[in-house]
Amino acid sequence: MRLYNTLTRRKEPFRPINPPRVTVYTCGPTVYRDVHIGNLRTYLMADWLKRVLLYLGYQVFHVKNITDVGHMRQELLEQGEDKVIAAARAAGKTSKEIAQYYTQRFHEDEKAVGILPADVYPRATEHIPQCIDLIERMIQKGHAYEAGGNVYFDVQGFPEYGKLSGNLPEALLRGVRVEVDPLKRHPEDFALWKAAEPGREMKWPSPWGEGFPGWHIECSAMSLHYLGAPFDIHTGGVDNIFPHHEDEIAQSESVVGGQVVRYWVHGQHLLADGLKMAKSAGNDYTIRDLQNRGFDPMAFRYLCLTVHYRSRLNFTFNALKAAQRGLSHLRRHVEDPAWKEISRPKGETAEAWRSRFLEAIADDLSLPRALANTWKMVHDPSLSLAERARLLVEFDAVFGLDLESWPERSRRIPERVWRMAGEREALRAEHHFQEADALRDQMEAEGFEVRDPARGPTVVLCRSRVEWKGYPREISSSKEVPVLLGEPTRYPVTVSLVAHNNWADLKRCYESVRHHQGDRRVQVVIVEGGSRDETRPMVLGLARNDPDLVLWLADHPLGEAASRNVALRQALGEMVVLLDVNVEITGDLFSALERTLEDPRVGGTGAHGLVTEDYQQFHEAPGPEVHAVTLYCFAVPRRILLEVGWMDERFRFYRHLDLDYSFRIRSLGYRILVTPNLPLRFHPHRVWEEMEEHERFRRSRANYYIFYRRWHHHRHLLSLPSS
């Protein structure tokens, strides 16, 4: 077996220290909230490593820690940076209660995706004495020092610092951009122990006074306590390499006096629609989110099998749907339990397939190649169906898809589903095929597949077809939505609204549209972006009762521009009004906007105008002529949409999207005007209000650069007519 070792940056033959025993340490979760599927991908990597070792005949002793200590200081709690304590405060519980709750949820999530339990799950709070002992030994050896009740690791006193990540102390010093802790000897030193400030809940006595451990020391303390030194393998995600694992090496090796970990194995990031998973982006999906959308958790495991652990995996719901179909098709090969009656296949063909499988998994866990060979094996006509199934279950000891139990689980069908199957068969016998097909579709939407073999119909659990409980299929891109701009105008107005975890605001805005539309018919296009709260079912209720409401369900937050493009593609109104849901209409908005757009030279209008002298600083202006209008209320005539084109979907956040689209309209010779005194009430913009300051800055800056790079050289657009 060969493994890629992050420490040496190459594949190496795996040679355990004390064969056949293999010792493995995995950095586990910080239990202040549910782990997202990006975290689970890392734990799946460790699980596949463990399963491969077991398949090869090794005895694996596996330790996976639980971080239930808050590491930040009291003054950072207001920023939500001490995640354990901040979560406890928000929930009105103790930190211990929060940690226990989410630890249990973590174990449930691991079980749902088939991760084998570790032998030990040590909690950081239960190993404070080990942390203190390790720190004392570092001080004795001259690798750490106490200052003001804190203890710091002296990075310059450990010459090998940076060997894992390549981040050397001098480079770290050049990268310092924040105020340095005055208690440190050197800016790059890191905390081993922190003095507790008044009012802190999580603190322990120590030789340096009451305090709490730094983030990195707990893993050194627990790995050495349970596995000793040296041990074989340490796993984690690539985001752990620096500073966490680099600091672990410094701590552990400064005490032991030699190498502690033989092989460092790291899994790459899981992206969601090309973005890093983050709460602020709304794409930090949990396994429960997937289950609530009708997916089998094992479909996510299957998806991760298709990409090597050292490659980035871009998660989309379309990819997950494909994985669910693939899993369902693989399960078909073991549904007939006849394979349980035969012994382990031993022929030349079976051994050849075993050899290919072994070669793949032993080559740095090349599971995608192993899976591809397995698909070829299950279609090999030189093997009987039972032999193929038996080999598939044998290989699944590594894949971990729990195929062995599928024959029994697939036939646990509710009585009502069997009744539906009987009704369908009766309809087919009477040649009522349309009604029979409708029953079949209903059963499939609920996750059950009807099959019609020669011996008679049967029903199996399938879950290969994912729909939102019979509602229209979900989209993953605006490009999946038909363009209706070539069709005749059918409404005076189309209104665009975006729904995502914002039901109260959406409801208020939608009701104000309907209340003040007057005698005109208004088409409302709502794009719902995979809400996790009550928004989706409530919007579905609106759609059932409003024939002029067009609803598109997205499987994830598409982003502001993409969501607006869905409405632009579907617009059948002579005027298209993009409204933010923080806006409430209080009078005849549409007549006022229509009067402004009667002038064929006007390409856009709204409530608030913006002007600039240099494309860098924008100021509100009363107009009427302006450079841009804000997206809170942005109206355009439908007749120009094909000429102007779609919004730039790189603008996932609303900031500066209105500037970009306004300048696109103006670049074609159209004017942008403010319509004064519009009957609108502006409520707090929840997306903006609930976003942390640094995230506001990051996303606004990213959007600004998209805008500026496109337009800064179009100086002629800065001039405005006097009227």
Secondary structure, 3 states (H helix, E strand, C coil): CEEEECCCCEEEECCCCECCEEEEEECCCECCCCCCHHHHHHHHHHHHHHHHHHHCCCEEEEEECEECCCCCCHHHHHHCCCHHHHHHHHHCCCHHHHHHHHHHHHHHHHHHCCCCCCCECCEHHHHHHHHHHHHHHHHHCCCEEEECCEEEECHHHCCCCCCCCCCCHHHHHHCCCCCCCCCCCCCCCEEEEEECCCCCCCCECCCCCCEEECCCHHHHHHHHHHHCCCEEEEEEEHHHHHHHHHHHHHHHHHHHCCCCEEEEEEECCEEECCEECCHHHCCCCCHHHHHHCCCCHHHHHHHHHCCCCCCCEEECHHHHHHHHHHHHHHHHCCCCHHHHHCCCCCCHHHHHHHHHHHHHHCECCCHHHHHHHHHHHCCCCCCCHHHHHHHHHHHHHHHCCCHHHHHHHCCCCCHHHHHHHHHHHHHHHCCCHHHHHHHHHHHHHCCEEEECCCCCCEEEECCCCCCCCCCCCCECCHHHCCCCCCCCCCEEEEEEEEECCCHHHHHHHHHHHHHCCCCCCEEEEEEEECCCCCHHHHHHHHHHHCCCEEEEEECCCCCHHHHHHHHHHHCCEEEEEEECCCEEECCCHHHHHHHHHCCCCEEEEECCEEEECCCCCEEEECCCECCEECCCEEEEEHHHHHHHCCCCCCCCCCCCHHHHHHHHHHHCCCEEEECCCCCEEECCCHHHHCCCHHHHHHHHHHHHHHHHHHHCCCHHHHCCCCC
